[in-house]
Amino acid sequence: MRMPEPTRGPLYNEQESQSIRQENYEKTQTFNLFQDAMLWQARQMRIPYKAMFELTARCSMKCRMCYMRLDPPQIAAQGRELTTEEWIRLGQMAFEAGTLDLTLTGGEPMLRSDFAQIYTALSDMGFLLRIFSNATLVTPDIMALLRDRPPQSMEITLYGASEESYRRIGGWPEGFTRAIRAVDELRTFLPSLKLKTMFLRDNADDFDWLQKFANDRALPLDHTLQPFPAVRGACSRAREMRMSVDELLAFYKKHHFSDINADGPVPDPEERRSIFCDAGVATYNIQWNGDMVACNVDDDPNRPIGRPLEEGFAAAWEKLKDFSCGKELPEPCKTCPVYGECGCCGVRHRIESGAYDVPARYVCDFTRRLTGHPTLPDEVFKGQE
């Protein structure tokens, strides 16, 4: 498999790569500790410190496993995307309310023709900006903008190791070369650049290439193996595209993963909340249509929704305070010896099983089998395959 020629920057051997990754880690570690301290303080005072702006639900790729992408007809049926002025106004409201850490995402945020205008306005306000992107639309003008106003961090998702993988998964072969070239230029001025990928049946064989691509460039590569099913009516076939539990176990064995502790401690059952992140406590999301929600992947019709453009930011934020209340973990999870390793929150349980208090069988079976524990009986999962 031939790798596209990098546009800029050297390639590194393993020793050099480790050294550079450590150097980049040290460059950003002090600031990361500051961020952690700020988030902790925000949690104590319930300040909306960290946010995600979902600028669009549209994307340049048509990935069949994406749990969030909407096509224009679906968007029209659910509302409309916010205007440039509305996003900038939301930014002003958020900053005044205490938000400092702000991620711009989509869909693909750079698909918007006004991305540069929104980004510049938010940068001028003083946000610590992050960008989640697939890097297929990083035009020369956007590259110049990011070089002039570098984000605090940028995370790029790669979908495979070839044009063929991009065709199978996202329907756009050219996206592969576009993304690789963008990565090779972005890495020359963004020490906090991170790569991400999602391994599916269609790209499981690309693991070695992607890992080498990242190592050669001294970039971290995070991976997801258990994609979410569709939420909010997204164009997704994740359940059929993701690997089966048997395939996942074989994948782990083949690549010698060891990031799960089979003998982890069992926390106190009294502390086993279903929602254990900062959603609605110090973090929030504003979706493409202006809805403020605690969790970006929770599409429970009964979830609290704020509308800051209509009712004001404070009133919208106040609605999210009860997001985690009354959501108990499934009973089997409260005493599960490996629950701390599966990391499945109530939202994931509901998306997989249809209820917050019914375990997600796909995640549960995989984690228990991987760690040598017997799987739970069928009746626990209420009909899940």
C-alpha positions as CSV (number, residue, x, y, z in Angstrom):
1,M,0.0,0.0,0.0
2,R,1.6,3.3,-1.1
3,M,1.6,6.2,1.2
4,P,1.1,9.7,-0.2
5,E,4.2,11.8,-0.1
6,P,4.1,14.2,2.9
7,T,3.7,17.9,2.0
8,R,5.9,19.0,4.8
9,G,7.9,17.7,7.8
10,P,10.3,14.8,8.3
11,L,9.5,11.2,9.2
12,Y,10.9,9.7,12.4
13,N,12.2,6.3,13.6
14,E,10.7,4.8,16.7
15,Q,13.2,6.3,19.1
16,E,12.8,9.8,17.6
17,S,9.1,9.5,17.6
18,Q,8.9,8.6,21.3
19,S,11.2,11.5,22.1
20,I,9.2,14.0,20.1
21,R,5.9,12.8,21.5
22,Q,7.3,13.2,25.0
23,E,8.5,16.7,24.2
24,N,5.1,17.7,22.8
25,Y,3.4,16.2,25.9
26,E,5.6,18.3,28.1
27,K,4.9,21.4,26.1
28,T,1.2,21.0,26.7
29,Q,1.1,19.3,30.1
30,T,1.3,22.4,32.3
31,F,-1.7,23.9,30.4
32,N,-3.5,20.6,30.6
33,L,-3.1,20.6,34.4
34,F,-4.4,24.1,34.5
35,Q,-7.4,23.0,32.4
36,D,-8.1,20.1,34.8
37,A,-7.9,22.4,37.8
38,M,-10.3,24.9,36.1
39,L,-12.7,22.1,35.3
40,W,-12.6,20.8,38.9
41,Q,-13.4,24.2,40.2
42,A,-16.2,24.6,37.7
43,R,-17.7,21.3,38.8
44,Q,-17.8,22.5,42.4
45,M,-19.6,25.7,41.5
46,R,-21.6,24.3,38.6
47,I,-20.1,26.8,36.1
48,P,-20.6,26.0,32.4
49,Y,-16.9,25.9,31.8
50,K,-16.5,23.5,28.8
51,A,-18.7,23.3,25.7
52,M,-19.0,21.8,22.3
53,F,-20.5,23.8,19.4
54,E,-21.9,21.4,16.7
55,L,-21.7,23.8,13.8
56,T,-23.4,21.5,11.4
57,A,-24.8,18.0,11.2
58,R,-23.6,17.7,7.6
59,C,-20.3,16.2,6.6
60,S,-17.9,15.9,3.6
61,M,-17.8,12.1,4.2
62,K,-20.8,9.8,4.1
63,C,-19.6,7.3,6.6
64,R,-22.1,4.5,7.1
65,M,-21.2,4.1,10.8
66,C,-21.5,7.7,11.8
67,Y,-24.0,8.1,14.7
68,M,-24.6,11.8,14.1
69,R,-24.5,12.8,10.4
70,L,-27.7,14.1,8.9
71,D,-28.3,14.8,5.2
72,P,-30.1,18.1,4.1
73,P,-33.6,16.5,3.9
74,Q,-33.3,15.2,7.5
75,I,-32.0,18.6,8.7
76,A,-35.0,20.3,7.1
77,A,-37.3,17.9,8.9
78,Q,-35.8,18.7,12.2
79,G,-35.2,22.4,12.0
80,R,-32.4,24.6,10.5
81,E,-28.8,25.2,11.0
82,L,-27.9,28.4,12.8
83,T,-26.6,31.4,11.0
84,T,-23.1,32.9,11.3
85,E,-24.5,35.7,13.5
86,E,-26.3,33.2,15.8
87,W,-23.2,31.2,16.4
88,I,-21.2,34.3,17.2
89,R,-24.0,35.5,19.5
90,L,-24.0,32.1,21.3
91,G,-20.2,32.4,21.7
92,Q,-20.7,35.8,23.4
93,M,-23.3,34.4,25.7
94,A,-21.2,31.4,26.6
95,F,-18.1,33.4,27.3
96,E,-20.0,35.7,29.6
97,A,-21.4,32.7,31.4
98,G,-18.0,31.3,32.2
99,T,-17.2,29.0,29.2
100,L,-13.5,29.0,28.3
101,D,-12.8,25.6,26.8
102,L,-14.7,25.4,23.5
103,T,-14.7,22.6,20.9
104,L,-15.9,23.2,17.3
105,T,-17.2,20.1,15.7
106,G,-19.9,18.7,13.4
107,G,-20.5,16.8,11.2
108,E,-17.5,18.4,9.5
109,P,-17.3,22.0,10.8
110,M,-15.2,23.2,7.9
111,L,-18.0,22.3,5.5
112,R,-19.6,25.6,6.5
113,S,-18.5,28.4,4.2
114,D,-18.5,30.7,7.2
115,F,-16.2,28.5,9.3
116,A,-13.3,31.0,9.2
117,Q,-15.6,33.8,10.2
118,I,-17.0,31.9,13.2
119,Y,-13.6,30.6,14.2
120,T,-12.1,34.1,14.0
121,A,-14.9,35.7,16.1
122,L,-14.6,33.0,18.8
123,S,-10.8,33.3,18.8
124,D,-11.1,37.1,19.3
125,M,-13.4,36.5,22.3
126,G,-10.6,34.6,24.1
127,F,-11.8,31.0,24.0
128,L,-9.4,28.1,24.3
129,L,-10.5,26.5,21.0
130,R,-10.4,22.9,20.0
131,I,-11.3,21.5,16.6
132,F,-12.7,18.0,15.8
133,S,-12.4,17.4,12.0
134,N,-11.7,14.8,9.3
135,A,-9.3,17.2,7.7
136,T,-10.7,16.7,4.2
137,L,-11.6,20.4,3.8
138,V,-8.6,22.1,5.2
139,T,-8.2,24.6,2.3
140,P,-5.1,26.8,2.0
141,D,-7.1,29.7,3.5
142,I,-8.1,27.7,6.5
143,M,-4.6,26.4,6.9
144,A,-3.3,29.9,6.9
145,L,-6.0,30.9,9.5
146,L,-5.0,28.0,11.8
147,R,-1.4,28.9,11.4
148,D,-2.1,32.5,12.3
149,R,-4.5,31.6,15.1
150,P,-3.6,28.0,16.2
151,P,-6.3,26.2,18.2
152,Q,-5.4,24.9,21.6
153,S,-5.7,21.4,20.2
154,M,-7.0,19.7,17.1
155,E,-8.2,16.1,16.7
156,I,-8.4,14.5,13.2
157,T,-10.3,11.4,12.5
158,L,-8.8,9.1,9.8
159,Y,-11.0,6.4,8.4
160,G,-8.5,4.0,6.8
161,A,-5.2,3.5,5.1
162,S,-6.1,3.9,1.5
163,E,-8.5,5.5,-1.0
164,E,-10.3,2.2,-1.1
165,S,-11.0,2.2,2.6
166,Y,-12.3,5.8,2.3
167,R,-14.5,4.7,-0.5
168,R,-15.9,1.7,1.4
169,I,-16.5,3.6,4.6
170,G,-17.2,7.2,3.6
171,G,-18.0,7.1,-0.1
172,W,-15.2,9.6,-1.0
173,P,-11.8,8.1,-2.0
174,E,-10.2,11.5,-2.5
175,G,-10.8,12.2,1.2
176,F,-7.9,10.0,2.1
177,T,-5.2,12.0,0.2
178,R,-6.7,15.3,1.3
179,A,-6.6,14.2,5.0
180,I,-3.1,12.9,4.9
181,R,-1.8,16.0,3.2
182,A,-3.5,18.2,5.8
183,V,-2.1,16.2,8.7
184,D,1.4,16.5,7.3
185,E,1.1,20.3,7.2
186,L,-0.8,20.8,10.5
187,R,1.8,18.8,12.4
188,T,4.5,21.4,11.5
189,F,2.9,24.0,13.8
190,L,0.4,22.2,16.1
191,P,2.2,20.3,18.9
192,S,-1.1,19.2,20.3
193,L,-2.3,17.6,17.1
194,K,-3.9,14.2,17.7
195,L,-5.1,11.5,15.3
196,K,-8.2,9.3,15.9
197,T,-9.7,6.4,14.1
198,M,-12.5,3.9,14.4
199,F,-11.9,0.2,13.5
200,L,-14.7,-1.6,11.7
201,R,-15.0,-4.7,9.6
202,D,-14.2,-2.6,6.6
203,N,-10.9,-1.2,7.9
204,A,-9.7,-3.6,10.5
205,D,-6.7,-4.6,8.3
206,D,-5.5,-1.0,8.2
207,F,-4.4,-1.0,11.8
208,D,-0.7,-1.5,11.2
209,W,-0.5,1.2,8.5
210,L,-2.4,3.8,10.6
211,Q,-0.2,3.1,13.6
212,K,3.0,3.4,11.5
213,F,1.7,6.6,9.9
214,A,1.2,8.1,13.3
215,N,4.5,6.9,14.7
216,D,6.4,8.1,11.7
217,R,5.1,11.6,12.4
218,A,5.4,11.4,16.2
219,L,1.6,11.8,16.6
220,P,-0.6,10.0,19.1
221,L,-3.3,7.8,17.6
222,D,-6.5,7.0,19.6
223,H,-8.8,4.4,18.5
224,T,-12.5,3.4,19.0
225,L,-13.6,-0.2,18.5
226,Q,-17.2,0.0,19.6
227,P,-19.0,2.7,17.6
228,F,-22.4,4.0,18.9
229,P,-25.5,3.1,17.0
230,A,-27.3,6.1,15.4
231,V,-28.7,8.9,17.5
232,R,-31.0,11.8,16.6
233,G,-32.1,10.0,13.4
234,A,-28.6,9.9,11.9
235,C,-27.7,8.1,8.6
236,S,-26.0,5.2,10.3
237,R,-25.5,1.5,9.9
238,A,-23.1,1.1,12.7
239,R,-24.6,-2.1,14.1
240,E,-23.8,-4.0,10.9
241,M,-20.5,-2.3,10.3
242,R,-18.9,-2.7,13.7
243,M,-17.1,-5.9,14.5
244,S,-18.9,-8.7,16.3
245,V,-17.8,-9.6,19.8
246,D,-15.8,-12.5,18.4
247,E,-14.2,-10.3,15.8
248,L,-13.3,-7.7,18.5
249,L,-11.7,-10.3,20.7
250,A,-9.6,-11.6,17.8
251,F,-8.6,-8.0,16.9
252,Y,-7.4,-7.4,20.5
253,K,-5.4,-10.6,20.5
254,K,-3.8,-9.9,17.1
255,H,-2.7,-6.5,18.1
256,H,-1.7,-7.3,21.7
257,F,-3.9,-4.7,23.3
258,S,-3.7,-4.7,27.1
259,D,-5.6,-1.6,28.1
260,I,-8.2,-3.5,30.2
261,N,-7.5,-4.6,33.8
262,A,-9.1,-7.9,34.4
263,D,-8.9,-7.6,38.2
264,G,-9.9,-4.0,38.7
265,P,-11.6,-3.1,42.0
266,V,-15.3,-2.9,42.4
267,P,-16.4,0.6,43.5
268,D,-19.0,1.1,46.3
269,P,-22.4,0.2,44.8
270,E,-23.9,3.2,46.5
271,E,-21.7,5.5,44.3
272,R,-22.6,3.8,41.0
273,R,-24.4,6.7,39.3
274,S,-25.6,6.0,35.8
275,I,-24.2,9.4,34.5
276,F,-20.7,9.9,35.9
277,C,-19.3,12.6,33.6
278,D,-19.6,16.4,34.0
279,A,-22.5,16.6,31.6
280,G,-24.9,19.3,32.8
281,V,-22.6,20.0,35.7
282,A,-19.6,21.8,34.1
283,T,-20.0,20.8,30.4
284,Y,-22.7,21.1,27.7
285,N,-23.3,20.9,24.0
286,I,-25.1,23.2,21.6
287,Q,-26.4,21.3,18.7
288,W,-26.6,22.4,15.0
289,N,-30.1,23.8,15.5
290,G,-29.3,25.8,18.7
291,D,-30.5,23.3,21.3
292,M,-28.4,23.1,24.5
293,V,-28.1,19.6,25.8
294,A,-26.0,18.0,28.5
295,C,-24.8,15.1,26.4
296,N,-24.2,15.2,22.7
297,V,-25.1,11.6,22.1
298,D,-28.2,11.3,24.3
299,D,-31.4,11.5,22.2
300,D,-33.8,10.5,25.0
301,P,-37.0,12.4,24.1
302,N,-37.4,13.2,27.8
303,R,-33.9,14.7,28.2
304,P,-33.8,18.4,29.3
305,I,-33.2,20.8,26.4
306,G,-32.4,24.5,26.7
307,R,-32.7,27.1,24.0
308,P,-30.4,29.9,24.9
309,L,-31.2,32.0,21.8
310,E,-34.8,32.1,22.9
311,E,-34.8,32.0,26.7
312,G,-31.3,33.3,27.5
313,F,-28.2,31.3,28.5
314,A,-28.8,31.2,32.2
315,A,-32.3,29.8,31.9
316,A,-31.1,27.2,29.3
317,W,-28.2,26.1,31.5
318,E,-30.4,25.8,34.5
319,K,-32.6,23.2,32.7
320,L,-29.6,20.8,32.4
321,K,-28.9,20.6,36.1
322,D,-31.2,17.5,36.6
323,F,-29.8,15.6,33.6
324,S,-28.2,12.9,35.7
325,C,-30.8,12.8,38.5
326,G,-32.9,9.6,38.8
327,K,-30.7,7.6,36.4
328,E,-29.5,4.5,38.1
329,L,-27.1,2.0,36.7
330,P,-28.5,-1.4,35.7
331,E,-28.5,-3.7,38.7
332,P,-25.9,-6.1,37.3
333,C,-23.5,-3.2,36.7
334,K,-23.5,-2.1,40.3
335,T,-21.6,-5.1,41.5
336,C,-19.8,-6.1,38.3
337,P,-16.1,-6.7,38.9
338,V,-15.1,-5.2,35.5
339,Y,-17.6,-2.3,35.3
340,G,-14.8,0.2,35.7
341,E,-13.1,-1.2,32.6
342,C,-16.2,-1.3,30.4
343,G,-16.9,2.4,31.1
344,C,-20.4,2.2,29.8
345,C,-22.5,5.1,31.1
346,G,-26.3,5.2,31.3
347,V,-26.5,7.0,27.9
348,R,-24.6,4.2,26.2
349,H,-26.8,1.6,27.9
350,R,-30.0,3.4,26.7
351,I,-28.7,3.8,23.1
352,E,-27.8,0.1,22.9
353,S,-30.7,-1.4,24.9
354,G,-33.4,1.3,24.9
355,A,-33.3,1.9,28.6
356,Y,-30.9,3.5,31.1
357,D,-31.3,0.6,33.5
358,V,-30.7,-2.3,31.0
359,P,-27.1,-3.2,30.3
360,A,-25.7,-2.8,26.8
361,R,-25.1,-6.4,25.7
362,Y,-22.5,-5.6,23.0
363,V,-20.2,-3.8,25.4
364,C,-20.9,-6.1,28.3
365,D,-20.3,-9.4,26.5
366,F,-17.1,-8.1,25.0
367,T,-15.7,-6.8,28.3
368,R,-16.6,-9.9,30.3
369,R,-15.2,-12.3,27.7
370,L,-12.0,-10.2,27.3
371,T,-11.4,-10.3,31.0
372,G,-12.2,-13.9,31.5
373,H,-15.5,-13.4,33.3
374,P,-18.7,-15.3,32.4
375,T,-21.3,-13.4,30.4
376,L,-24.6,-12.5,31.9
377,P,-27.7,-14.5,31.2
378,D,-29.9,-13.6,28.2
379,E,-32.8,-12.3,30.3
380,V,-30.7,-9.5,31.7
381,F,-30.5,-7.9,28.3
382,K,-34.2,-7.8,27.5
383,G,-34.1,-9.2,24.0
384,Q,-30.8,-7.6,22.7
385,E,-29.0,-9.6,20.1
